Amino acid sequence: MDDRLRNLMHVAREHYENREYNEAEPILQQIVREHQGFADMFNMLGVIQHGQGRFTQAQEMFEHALKVNPSYTEAALNLAVTYNDLGKYREAKEVYAAAIARSRAQPRQLDPFAKGKIANMHARVADAYAGIGMNEEAAREYRRALDLCPTFVDIRTKLASVLRDMGDKEAAVQEYQAVKQEAPKYLPARVNLGVTLYSLGRKDEAKSEWESVLLEEPTNKSCRMYLDILKG
């Protein structure tokens, strides 16, 4: 790689990482016109085009990235999302399934960004299941997400709520408490922890939880309502 190309790639990455996409795109275009062998350059260009709603062009970029590097998980996930946006649901499912299979076969090679992307995909599937009352399936998908990213407290909170809806309130309490320990200032989990404790008859603990939330967020209407109900 000559110095000119190395400099172009460095500048392109800097603009891209700083979300200066208008500056990054023409440099990336120049690089991929002149050099077909850099999968990450095609992937970055595809991300920019996808963000601008240019899905067909983004598809071409992600497909080219995968031709260069078939094991490029991030590009595969980006392509799956793009296929889905284009209504190519069968293709999206196939690419996604292949990416998941590779990640399971090579778990240590999966980078944190890709793990987060896959975890959020599992969470979206779980949301859909939960929305139609298929709570066991939702819990399974939330757990798959957390296997990849155990510190995603929003997903763990959703898992706890599904467990509560399934009647497993003690397990829900454990998950809410895990969120509280991981991220004490993530208040939705603590509000719901109070609700679940209250439903178990542990009213003093519920009251303490809601009062502690109000110390962090005095305008929290839910906690004020719950405390009023407790007093009544």
URKAVEN-V443264 format. One record per residue. N is the residue number from 1. RES is the residue in three letters. PSI is psi in whole degrees, -180 to 180 (999 if undefined). Layout:
{{N;RES;PSI} {N;RES;PSI}}
This chain:
{{1;MET;127} {2;ASP;168} {3;ASP;-36} {4;ARG;-48} {5;LEU;-42} {6;ARG;-41} {7;ASN;-43} {8;LEU;-45} {9;MET;-38} {10;HIS;-46} {11;VAL;-42} {12;ALA;-45} {13;ARG;-41} {14;GLU;-48} {15;HIS;-43} {16;TYR;-49} {17;GLU;-28} {18;ASN;7} {19;ARG;28} {20;GLU;69} {21;TYR;-32} {22;ASN;-33} {23;GLU;-36} {24;ALA;-38} {25;GLU;-49} {26;PRO;-31} {27;ILE;-43} {28;LEU;-40} {29;GLN;-42} {30;GLN;-43} {31;ILE;-47} {32;VAL;-23} {33;ARG;-39} {34;GLU;-25} {35;HIS;120} {36;GLN;5} {37;GLY;13} {38;PHE;98} {39;ALA;-37} {40;ASP;-29} {41;MET;-42} {42;PHE;-40} {43;ASN;-45} {44;MET;-41} {45;LEU;-39} {46;GLY;-40} {47;VAL;-43} {48;ILE;-47} {49;GLN;-39} {50;HIS;-43} {51;GLY;-23} {52;GLN;5} {53;GLY;12} {54;ARG;70} {55;PHE;-38} {56;THR;-43} {57;GLN;-40} {58;ALA;-42} {59;GLN;-46} {60;GLU;-40} {61;MET;-45} {62;PHE;-38} {63;GLU;-40} {64;HIS;-40} {65;ALA;-39} {66;LEU;-26} {67;LYS;-39} {68;VAL;-43} {69;ASN;92} {70;PRO;-17} {71;SER;14} {72;TYR;93} {73;THR;-44} {74;GLU;-44} {75;ALA;-37} {76;ALA;-43} {77;LEU;-40} {78;ASN;-39} {79;LEU;-40} {80;ALA;-44} {81;VAL;-42} {82;THR;-44} {83;TYR;-44} {84;ASN;-43} {85;ASP;-29} {86;LEU;2} {87;GLY;11} {88;LYS;72} {89;TYR;-37} {90;ARG;-46} {91;GLU;-40} {92;ALA;-45} {93;LYS;-41} {94;GLU;-46} {95;VAL;-41} {96;TYR;-46} {97;ALA;-40} {98;ALA;-39} {99;ALA;-42} {100;ILE;-43} {101;ALA;-42} {102;ARG;-40} {103;SER;-34} {104;ARG;-34} {105;ALA;-29} {106;GLN;62} {107;PRO;-32} {108;ARG;-17} {109;GLN;-2} {110;LEU;121} {111;ASP;159} {112;PRO;-37} {113;PHE;-46} {114;ALA;-40} {115;LYS;-45} {116;GLY;-39} {117;LYS;-44} {118;ILE;-42} {119;ALA;-43} {120;ASN;-31} {121;MET;-46} {122;HIS;-41} {123;ALA;-39} {124;ARG;-38} {125;VAL;-43} {126;ALA;-41} {127;ASP;-42} {128;ALA;-44} {129;TYR;-46} {130;ALA;-35} {131;GLY;-22} {132;ILE;16} {133;GLY;11} {134;MET;75} {135;ASN;-35} {136;GLU;-43} {137;GLU;-39} {138;ALA;-46} {139;ALA;-40} {140;ARG;-43} {141;GLU;-39} {142;TYR;-39} {143;ARG;-36} {144;ARG;-40} {145;ALA;-43} {146;LEU;-24} {147;ASP;-35} {148;LEU;-42} {149;CYS;79} {150;PRO;-14} {151;THR;6} {152;PHE;92} {153;VAL;-28} {154;ASP;-38} {155;ILE;-39} {156;ARG;-35} {157;THR;-41} {158;LYS;-40} {159;LEU;-45} {160;ALA;-42} {161;SER;-38} {162;VAL;-42} {163;LEU;-40} {164;ARG;-43} {165;ASP;-27} {166;MET;-7} {167;GLY;-2} {168;ASP;73} {169;LYS;-34} {170;GLU;-41} {171;ALA;-37} {172;ALA;-44} {173;VAL;-42} {174;GLN;-41} {175;GLU;-42} {176;TYR;-40} {177;GLN;-34} {178;ALA;-40} {179;VAL;-43} {180;LYS;-39} {181;GLN;-40} {182;GLU;-41} {183;ALA;83} {184;PRO;-25} {185;LYS;6} {186;TYR;92} {187;LEU;-31} {188;PRO;-37} {189;ALA;-38} {190;ARG;-35} {191;VAL;-47} {192;ASN;-29} {193;LEU;-44} {194;GLY;-43} {195;VAL;-44} {196;THR;-40} {197;LEU;-42} {198;TYR;-42} {199;SER;-20} {200;LEU;1} {201;GLY;8} {202;ARG;68} {203;LYS;-37} {204;ASP;-40} {205;GLU;-40} {206;ALA;-45} {207;LYS;-45} {208;SER;-40} {209;GLU;-47} {210;TRP;-38} {211;GLU;-37} {212;SER;-33} {213;VAL;-41} {214;LEU;-28} {215;LEU;-34} {216;GLU;-37} {217;GLU;84} {218;PRO;-21} {219;THR;8} {220;ASN;106} {221;LYS;-35} {222;SER;-47} {223;CYS;-40} {224;ARG;-42} {225;MET;-45} {226;TYR;-40} {227;LEU;-37} {228;ASP;-42} {229;ILE;-41} {230;LEU;-42} {231;LYS;-40} {232;GLY;999}}
